[in-house]
Amino acid sequence: MKYFEVPKCFHEVFGEQQTRLEVFLTVLFACIATIVTFFLSGLSLNHWQVIAAFLIVFDVYAGCIANFSQGTNQFYAQRYKSRLIFIAIHFHNVIIALLLDMYVQESLLIWGYTIVSACIVNFLKSNRLQTFIAANLFCFGILVLLSLSIPNWLILISLFFMFKVIVSFAVDHHKQK
């Protein structure tokens, strides 16, 4: 696969080098998933808050895929502090809830569980059980999520948010030997 140099302003998303296929598939999935989720929500784009919320939803979906790429993974594997900061700033689901003015308490619970889980997984960076623990915490998160009284479209966003941060981002998928 041929890599290209990613512009510096996109390093946090795609790393320093990336393939065109990985960028294309990331954006394609994020677009389709965002459109599907928007239609499932039954909301209309007549308020700036809904538009802003779904731009953040797009970012959640894109991150689920981009974080598995070698370019993005390597970028953060080499920058432990940046990985911690990136985990810490993931307020996506809470911001979405605030923008839509719904399910804020449930989103705070999901956010808290996700961030604590991601920190545990990140701490296990050199441990062979890192991926297993991430999968375990994600599966427990699904149980927590399904116990909440929230609509299916918000469950979908929340599942991908948890997956993005706990499994896709906090795990070092391309460990250097």
Protein Blocks (a to p, Z undefined) as FASTA:
>chain_A
ZZddddfklmmmnojbdcfklmmmmmmmmmmmmmmmmmmnopackbfklmmmmmmmmmmm
mmmmmmmpmklmmmmmmmmmlmmmmmmmmmklmmmmmmnopaklmmmmmmmmmmmmmmmm
mmmmmpcklmmmmmmmmmmmmmmmmmpccdfklmmmmmmmmmmmmmmmmpcfbbcZZ
